[in-house]
Amino acid sequence: MLYIILGIIMVFLAWMQAAYGKMQKFKNEARTQWVRIDSLLQTRSRYVLQLLETAGDYGLDAADLLAELFDLGGGYCKSDDREVISAQAEAATPLIDKLLALAGRSLDIKDDPAYLEIKNTLQEVEEEIELQSERYNHSIDLYNRHIETPSLRLQFSLLGAPHLKGIHIR
């Protein structure tokens, strides 16, 4: 009888360990995706700041827009909090779109090779951010669904597994 009870306990502990390992796998996948997004947001920020400098050189009539984007650091802030970084990036995206549209209407700047190079590279970075954001959000969804599995919910609440939030740049 004792062996049966020990066997049941061992099976239960193995099942819980497997569930915890799966949760860690999803969390690590999300962390890996976040590192990629963070790097892309830093790159985007550098290009946005170059774009601001180029727009300033041409005297683009958008002082408020330029100032707001500059205050946002081009859409990136150094922080350990993913939500802070995400919020700053999300706030900068429509401003970047407005700046590109405004610059596209300016005859002087839109023919500048430096501007065209920055614009094209920035668009490539934006597309990559969108792709990586989708992958990140998918990893977050898998993680959140796993910790909300009815048979595992109690275990993960005892472990303090928090729900993670996705990022929505576009």
Secondary structure, 3 states (H helix, E strand, C coil): CHHHHHHHHHHHHHHHHHHHHHHHHHHHHHHHHHHHHHHHHHHHHHHHHHHHHHHHHCCCCCHHHHHHHHHCCCCCCCCCCHHHHHHHHHHHHHHHHHHHHHHHHCHHHHCCHHHHHHHHHHHHHHHHHHHHHHHHHHHHHHHHHHHCCCCCHHHHHHHCCCCCCCCCCC
